[in-house]
Amino acid sequence: MFEILSGLGVLCAIWGVVAALLIARDLEKRGVSVNYIWLRLLILKYLGRYAKITQDETGQVGPLFYHYVVPLNVALVLFVVLVIRGWS
Protein backbone atom coordinates (compact mmCIF):
# COMPACT_ATOMS: atom_id res chain seq x y z
CA MET A 1 0.00 0.00 0.00
CA PHE A 2 2.88 2.35 0.83
CA GLU A 3 4.38 1.91 -2.65
CA ILE A 4 1.10 2.66 -4.40
CA LEU A 5 0.41 5.82 -2.39
CA SER A 6 4.01 6.98 -2.77
CA GLY A 7 3.89 6.38 -6.51
CA LEU A 8 0.67 8.34 -6.81
CA GLY A 9 2.22 11.17 -4.80
CA VAL A 10 5.25 11.31 -7.11
CA LEU A 11 2.97 11.22 -10.15
CA CYS A 12 0.96 14.15 -8.75
CA ALA A 13 4.15 16.12 -8.09
CA ILE A 14 5.35 15.56 -11.67
CA TRP A 15 1.91 16.59 -12.96
CA GLY A 16 2.13 19.80 -10.91
CA VAL A 17 5.61 20.64 -12.24
CA VAL A 18 4.52 20.12 -15.83
CA ALA A 19 1.42 22.26 -15.24
CA ALA A 20 3.59 25.03 -13.73
CA LEU A 21 5.84 25.01 -16.80
CA LEU A 22 2.81 25.11 -19.12
CA ILE A 23 1.36 28.05 -17.16
CA ALA A 24 4.66 29.91 -17.45
CA ARG A 25 4.79 29.23 -21.19
CA ASP A 26 1.20 30.39 -21.62
CA LEU A 27 1.90 33.61 -19.72
CA GLU A 28 4.94 34.30 -21.89
CA LYS A 29 2.80 33.85 -25.00
CA ARG A 30 0.48 36.52 -23.57
CA GLY A 31 3.34 38.95 -23.00
CA VAL A 32 3.92 38.43 -19.28
CA SER A 33 7.58 38.22 -18.27
CA VAL A 34 8.33 34.92 -16.49
CA ASN A 35 11.49 34.16 -14.54
CA TYR A 36 12.10 30.41 -14.88
CA ILE A 37 14.96 30.47 -12.37
CA TRP A 38 12.59 31.63 -9.60
CA LEU A 39 9.52 29.79 -10.94
CA ARG A 40 9.35 27.55 -7.90
CA LEU A 41 9.01 30.57 -5.59
CA LEU A 42 6.86 32.73 -7.87
CA ILE A 43 4.42 30.10 -9.15
CA LEU A 44 1.60 31.33 -6.90
CA LYS A 45 2.01 34.83 -8.32
CA TYR A 46 1.99 33.45 -11.87
CA LEU A 47 -0.96 31.21 -11.05
CA GLY A 48 -2.97 34.25 -9.94
CA ARG A 49 -2.01 36.17 -13.06
CA TYR A 50 -2.94 33.22 -15.26
CA ALA A 51 -6.32 32.89 -13.55
CA LYS A 52 -7.04 36.61 -13.89
CA ILE A 53 -5.94 36.83 -17.53
CA THR A 54 -7.93 33.78 -18.64
CA GLN A 55 -10.98 34.85 -16.66
CA ASP A 56 -10.89 38.30 -18.25
CA GLU A 57 -10.57 36.76 -21.72
CA THR A 58 -13.08 33.93 -21.54
CA GLY A 59 -15.12 34.48 -18.39
CA GLN A 60 -13.71 31.28 -16.87
CA VAL A 61 -10.44 30.34 -15.24
CA GLY A 62 -8.17 28.52 -17.70
CA PRO A 63 -7.80 24.74 -17.47
CA LEU A 64 -4.12 24.85 -16.53
CA PHE A 65 -5.12 26.44 -13.22
CA TYR A 66 -6.88 23.25 -12.21
CA HIS A 67 -4.08 21.12 -13.68
CA TYR A 68 -1.82 22.75 -11.09
CA VAL A 69 -4.14 22.96 -8.08
CA VAL A 70 -5.78 19.52 -8.19
CA PRO A 71 -2.65 17.31 -8.27
CA LEU A 72 -0.98 19.29 -5.50
CA ASN A 73 -4.05 18.92 -3.30
CA VAL A 74 -4.18 15.19 -4.06
CA ALA A 75 -0.47 14.91 -3.23
CA LEU A 76 -1.11 16.70 0.07
CA VAL A 77 -3.93 14.29 0.96
CA LEU A 78 -1.74 11.31 0.03
CA PHE A 79 1.06 12.65 2.22
CA VAL A 80 -1.31 13.04 5.17
CA VAL A 81 -2.62 9.50 4.65
CA LEU A 82 0.93 8.14 4.53
CA VAL A 83 1.88 9.99 7.72
CA ILE A 84 -1.22 8.82 9.58
CA ARG A 85 -0.77 5.26 8.30
CA GLY A 86 2.88 5.31 9.38
CA TRP A 87 1.97 6.24 12.96
CA SER A 88 -0.57 3.48 13.40
Secondary structure, 3 states (H helix, E strand, C coil): CHHHHHHHHHHHHHHHHHHHHHHHHHHHHCCCCCCCCCHHHHHHHHHHHHHHHHHHHHCCCCHHHHHHHHHHHHHHHHHHHHHHHHHC
